[in-house]
C-alpha cells in the first residue's frame, strides 16, 4: 500500500467530482487509516453514489473491522439488489429503526452469529415492540437474532457498549521514523524521521544533518493525505504537479514500494493528537 501525506502552507479550494463508492474503496480507506467521519462523509455525500452490494459484502466489511456505522450507511444508500422469488414483502412498519438495520443485514447475507455478536457487543437503545417483532418475523429474521435484541445490554442513545469514559492523554512528543521526504523531480528523495512537538515539527535527515530543518505548526494551513484505491483493494500514490503558489512538504512511507504504510499512519495519528485544530483533508481517489 503506497500513500503520501503532505503538509500544506496554503490549501487551495479544489472542486470535488461525484464518484461511485464501492466496497473496495471503503476497504482501502479503512486500511489506510481514514477516520470513520471522513468515510461517512464520502458515503453520505448527496453527489456520490454507492454501488450495488452483494450478499457477502456487508460481512466482508465487518470482518475487515469497518465500523458498523459505515456498513449501515452503505446498506441504506446502496441500490436494492434483485429480490429472490421467495422474498416476502413486509406490510408492517417497525417502531424501532434498529429493526430495519437488522433486516437489511439478514437480507445482505450476514450470518446469524455475526449479527448476534454485534448486537451483544454494541447494545441496543430500546427493546423491540410487538410491532417490531411482527416486522422481524415477516422478514424471516432468525429467532437467535430476535432473542439477541431482547437480551442485548441497553445503552444510551448515541453510545456503544464499552465506550471509553474519556479522551486519551495527549503525548508531549511523537517521533515517526521510516519516512521519505519527496524533494522534487530533479532532487534526490531524503530518508529520515519527523519529530512532532507542541511548538514545532523537526525533520531529522537520515543522510546529512545539514538537510534537517524545522517548521512550526502555527504556520501550517492544512495537512493532506492522498491515496489511490484499486479494484483489488491496494492503494497506490497519486502524483500532483508542483504549484508555485504554495510551499509543500510531502512525505511517503519508506516501505511504500512493498505495500507498507505504518509510518504514514503513525504520522497522521500524531498530527491529529498534537494539533487537533489543524485541518486534515483525507482524499481517496
NORPEBEL-V738217 format. One line per field, one symbol per residue. ss: DSSP state (a for helix, b for strand, c for the rest). A space follows every 10 residues. Layout:
ss: ???
This chain:
ss: cccbbbbbcc cccccccccb bcaaaaaaaa aacccaaaaa aaaaccccbb ccccccaaaa aaaccccaaa aaaaaaaccc cccccccccc ccccccaaaa aaaaaaaccc caaaaaaaaa aacbccccca aaaaaaaacc ccaaaaaaaa accbcccccc cccccccccc ccbbbbbbbb bbcccccccb bbbbbbbccc bbbbbcccaa acbbbcaaac cbbbbbbbbc ccccbbcccc cccccccbbb bbbccaaacc caaaaaaaaa aaaacccccb bbbbc
